[in-house]
Amino acid sequence: MVRPVRRIISDRTTVPTDSLHGPRHWRRVESNGRAIARTTGADELVVVLFAMFHDSMRLNDGSDPDHGPRAAEFVESLAGAMAFLGESQLQTLSHACRHHTFARSS
């Protein structure tokens, strides 16, 4: 279910493969996020998708304060490809991407 979305993200990302915020980083975030979700009860599917999307629209590895909002727009543009998500899950994913750069909330 997630594999086609992962492929789309890989095809459309603005981040080079060898970037500090690229696919290796996304996999580490996913691994850590899954472990945290298992202990907190967070929605593991949303966590996995967040890991894939959150830095996918970065323009560089330095300061890029708008990368979260761009990632949220990317999420929203792929809503049809993620029909397996409920509306609440999609909103949570978009919110998490949009605000992960600035927010200090869980």
Secondary structure, DSSP 8 states (H G I E B T S, - for coil): --HHHHHHHHHH-SS-TTSTTSHHHHHHHHHHHHHHHHHH---HHHHHHHHHHTTTT-S-SS--TTHHHHHHHHHHHTGGGGTTS-HHHHHHHHHHHHHTTT----
